[in-house]
């Protein structure tokens, strides 16, 4: 694919904001929209093109905004619609566009639709949600759910409603009932919500768990759960029989009428699935947000994400390489190390010690941003923010963490409290949700109130004020990296080649790959080399052309075949 084939949605670098933790403007300890607006110049200086806002809609906050009670209004803590309009306008003045988080697999149980739905079986809104009769009843009258599916945040996906004597489906919290996408009225309601925000100046959507919207109408039992698994049944619900029909309808009725960027969060997808969701000829979504590389350090004892063991680089290379190769020229992927649901990248994939934190953070940036796909930067990643140790379960706010604590520590006693705290500190979502570290002063710059979540004590050494003042900081390195991507089409369109055997990448120390130019870029090649260790190594790679130029490196000089600890560098080779 030559430069002429690059599509507009493939060019941007996207920055994710978790509004609650970004910038507080009024001293209540909670980030808000005016706070984000005040930091637009910072993001413009960084060089990003889009901001993805995690949910800002009105919500009871059972799952930090992913339980929406009013899709057309703003959470009181965050501000008003006028504040939102000001944010869009200010961002636009700085050349930045806004992507909203579209959460339409489920709503809050406090949404008016669900209030009506559970009021009676005859209510017209009953069919807006998924209601089922009990499979049968225990001798004492206890209703038995329709199947054995486990929720992401509770023991069952089914919640019994005493008033109407049926179960409703909730793949997540009991306060997040699943919408019934089989009902055309529901789909039209969703499309109207999308139009509301697009007409207000939004430039795209990140669609939360969008591949869960179509369920198998038979609702078969999960064989893994029957065999004793404690994992959620989300995999059973994913990629249902009508999901592509629904997304094509959404594209036809809404998305095709606007200039937008669309990304679908799609757990439990393969590369084959991704080709269907984002294939260039499919008229569905532009890119997927998938999780396969996020699972390489899962607990081998069957506790899912709850683990504190380091990943193996060979596993990471194998996974990323498959996605690079199998989507190349056919579909598009998102590139990310962390987000609001994942621990901090430098703690997980790099080295967060004072000696190696900055070098490894820069190396990780090189490794990811030079691949084919759209890079996402999660707030604080550009500073090299780290995980934080949780000394007590009371310090956590996350429903997922508290559910896991109840299940594994309090009820089953499968994990000790001490071990679970170690797992939470390594893998928990609150690592990403600690407040943004703006300054080294009290509360890290979040005004005068007490931050809503524990502040990482390293904010005195890791903060934006200090990073901006230091030309050698992670922040300024990310600026260079973003600029390089904007000015180097080969980083977007080049084909990928792992410099190991693709099927058996043996090197567990170095990740090296090529990006080959095609079409107008034929004869150009990028060589990307990343040392994932704290040791000095020696590696030789073949010359890719007569001319070699070092484009970027996290060291001030080039040691050629010697790779220093956490060294990352990119060469451009040309044939002329």
Secondary structure, 3 states (H helix, E strand, C coil): CCHHHCCHHHHCCEEEECHHHCCCCCCCCCCCHHHHHHCHHHHHHHCCCEEEECCCEEECCCCCCCCEEEEEEECCCCCCHHHHHHHHHHHHHCCCEEEEEECCCECCCCCHHHHHHCCCCCCHHHHHECEECCCEECCCCCEECCCCCCCCCCCCCEEEECCCCEEEECCCCCCCCEECCCCHHHHHHHHHHHHHHHCCCCCEEEECCHHHCCCCCCCCCCHHHHCCCCCCCHHHHCCCCCHHHHHHHHHHHCHHHCCCEEEEECCCCCHHHHHHHHCCCCCCCCEEECCHHHHCCCCCCCCCCCCCCCCCHHHHHHHHHHHHHHHCCCCCEEECCCCCCCCCHHHHCCCCCCCCHHHHHHHHHHHHHCCCCEEEEECCHHHCCCCCCCCCHHHCCCHHHHHHHHHHHHHCCCCCHHHHHHHHHHHCCHHHHCCCCCCCCHHHHCCCCCCCCCCCHHHHCCCHHHHHHCCCCHHHHHHHHHHHHHHCCHHHHCEEEECCCCCCCCCCCEEEEEEECCHHHCCEEEEEEEECCCCCEECCCCCCCCEEEEEEECCCCCCCCEECCCCEEEEEEECC
